[in-house]
Amino acid sequence: MNTHQHAHHHHAGSADSPWVTSAQATLHCLTGCVIGEVAGLMIGVSLGMGVMQTMALATVLAYISGMTLGVVPVMRARNLPFLPALKIIWIGEVISIGVMELVMNSVDYHVGGVQAGSIFELIFWIGIIAAIPAGFIAAWPVNWWLLKRNMKACH
């Protein structure tokens, strides 16, 4: 078992399928994205920011939370400081989060959630609920590809 396979073995168990491993990596990445995305959307809508500014804020916060959730486990597991751990995960996380954010913001925009006047409007939450699985579905094959090419670290 090579180092890359060993890093993923704890996720896949006996199933050790690249699609299972990539689904788990995508879910982990999505968790970080959603934290920042929802926070950004809530802040932007609550402050009455424009749609594009709100989506930009949500994207920046999604990158911050997503990269944090990516780098901290690598720092702990490999006993590395921040920058060496970031060097290991950055390319895979940047690509994965980018795909998720593009799709999630697009879906949220088309549903109308980001255009809601308040976070207390149902459409705001419908937009988020529609965007989350869309982000997962879009990023899953991307993460499969990244893992297959050793461009993404499983953590």
C-alpha positions as CSV (number, residue, x, y, z in Angstrom):
1,M,0.0,0.0,0.0
2,N,1.6,3.3,-1.1
3,T,1.6,6.4,1.1
4,H,-1.3,7.9,-0.8
5,Q,-3.5,4.8,-0.4
6,H,-2.5,4.6,3.3
7,A,-3.6,8.1,3.9
8,H,-7.0,7.2,2.5
9,H,-7.4,3.8,4.0
10,H,-8.9,5.0,7.3
11,H,-11.8,6.6,5.4
12,A,-12.7,3.8,3.0
13,G,-12.4,0.8,5.3
14,S,-12.9,-2.5,3.5
15,A,-14.8,-0.7,0.6
16,D,-11.5,1.1,-0.4
17,S,-13.3,2.5,-3.4
18,P,-11.9,5.7,-4.9
19,W,-15.5,6.9,-5.3
20,V,-16.2,6.3,-1.6
21,T,-13.0,8.0,-0.6
22,S,-13.7,10.9,-2.9
23,A,-17.3,11.2,-1.5
24,Q,-15.9,11.4,2.0
25,A,-13.3,14.0,1.0
26,T,-16.0,16.0,-0.7
27,L,-18.3,15.8,2.3
28,H,-15.4,17.0,4.5
29,C,-14.7,19.9,2.1
30,L,-18.4,20.7,1.8
31,T,-18.6,21.0,5.6
32,G,-16.0,23.7,5.6
33,C,-17.5,25.5,2.6
34,V,-21.0,25.5,4.0
35,I,-19.9,27.1,7.3
36,G,-18.3,30.1,5.5
37,E,-20.9,30.2,2.8
38,V,-23.9,30.4,5.1
39,A,-22.2,32.9,7.4
40,G,-21.4,35.1,4.4
41,L,-24.9,34.9,3.0
42,M,-26.4,35.6,6.4
43,I,-24.1,38.6,6.9
44,G,-24.6,40.0,3.4
45,V,-28.4,39.6,3.4
46,S,-28.7,41.0,6.9
47,L,-26.6,44.0,6.1
48,G,-28.5,44.7,2.8
49,M,-25.4,44.2,0.7
50,G,-25.8,43.7,-3.0
51,V,-26.1,40.3,-4.5
52,M,-22.6,40.2,-6.0
53,Q,-21.0,41.6,-2.8
54,T,-22.9,39.0,-0.7
55,M,-21.7,36.1,-2.9
56,A,-18.2,37.5,-2.8
57,L,-18.2,37.6,1.0
58,A,-19.7,34.1,1.2
59,T,-17.0,32.8,-1.1
60,V,-14.2,34.4,0.9
61,L,-15.6,33.0,4.1
62,A,-16.1,29.6,2.5
63,Y,-12.4,29.6,1.5
64,I,-11.3,30.6,5.0
65,S,-13.4,28.0,6.7
66,G,-12.8,25.3,4.1
67,M,-9.0,25.8,4.1
68,T,-9.0,25.8,7.9
69,L,-10.9,22.5,8.0
70,G,-8.5,21.2,5.5
71,V,-5.2,22.3,7.0
72,V,-5.8,21.7,10.8
73,P,-6.2,17.9,10.5
74,V,-3.1,17.7,8.4
75,M,-1.2,19.8,10.9
76,R,-2.3,17.5,13.7
77,A,-2.0,14.2,11.9
78,R,1.5,14.9,10.5
79,N,2.7,17.2,13.3
80,L,3.4,20.0,10.9
81,P,3.3,23.8,11.3
82,F,0.7,25.8,9.4
83,L,2.7,26.6,6.2
84,P,4.0,23.1,5.5
85,A,0.5,21.6,6.1
86,L,-1.0,24.3,3.8
87,K,1.5,23.4,1.1
88,I,0.2,19.8,1.2
89,I,-3.5,20.6,0.9
90,W,-3.8,24.0,-0.9
91,I,-4.1,23.0,-4.5
92,G,-6.8,20.3,-3.9
93,E,-8.7,22.5,-1.5
94,V,-8.6,25.6,-3.8
95,I,-9.9,23.6,-6.8
96,S,-12.6,21.7,-4.8
97,I,-13.8,24.8,-2.9
98,G,-13.8,26.8,-6.2
99,V,-16.1,24.3,-7.9
100,M,-18.4,24.1,-4.9
101,E,-18.6,27.9,-4.6
102,L,-19.3,28.4,-8.3
103,V,-22.1,25.9,-8.3
104,M,-23.5,26.7,-4.9
105,N,-23.6,30.5,-5.6
106,S,-25.1,29.9,-9.0
107,V,-27.9,27.6,-7.6
108,D,-28.6,30.0,-4.7
109,Y,-28.8,32.9,-7.1
110,H,-31.1,31.2,-9.5
111,V,-33.4,29.9,-6.7
112,G,-33.4,33.5,-5.3
113,G,-32.0,32.9,-1.8
114,V,-29.3,35.5,-2.1
115,Q,-31.8,38.1,-3.2
116,A,-34.0,37.6,-0.1
117,G,-34.7,40.7,1.9
118,S,-34.0,38.9,5.1
119,I,-32.6,35.7,6.5
120,F,-36.1,35.1,8.0
121,E,-37.6,34.7,4.5
122,L,-38.2,31.1,3.5
123,I,-36.5,31.6,0.1
124,F,-33.2,32.4,1.8
125,W,-33.1,28.9,3.3
126,I,-34.5,27.2,0.2
127,G,-31.6,28.7,-1.7
128,I,-29.1,27.3,0.7
129,I,-30.9,23.9,0.9
130,A,-30.8,23.6,-2.9
131,A,-27.2,24.8,-3.2
132,I,-25.6,22.4,-0.7
133,P,-26.3,19.1,-2.6
134,A,-25.6,20.8,-5.9
135,G,-22.1,21.8,-4.6
136,F,-21.5,18.2,-3.4
137,I,-22.6,16.7,-6.7
138,A,-20.4,19.1,-8.7
139,A,-17.3,18.7,-6.6
140,W,-17.4,14.9,-6.1
141,P,-16.0,13.9,-9.5
142,V,-13.5,16.7,-9.2
143,N,-12.3,15.4,-5.9
144,W,-12.1,11.9,-7.3
145,W,-9.9,13.2,-10.1
146,L,-7.7,15.2,-7.6
147,L,-7.3,12.2,-5.3
148,K,-6.5,9.9,-8.3
149,R,-3.7,12.3,-9.3
150,N,-2.4,12.8,-5.7
151,M,-3.4,16.5,-5.9
152,K,-5.6,16.3,-2.8
153,A,-4.8,15.1,0.6
154,C,-7.4,13.1,2.5
155,H,-7.6,14.2,6.1
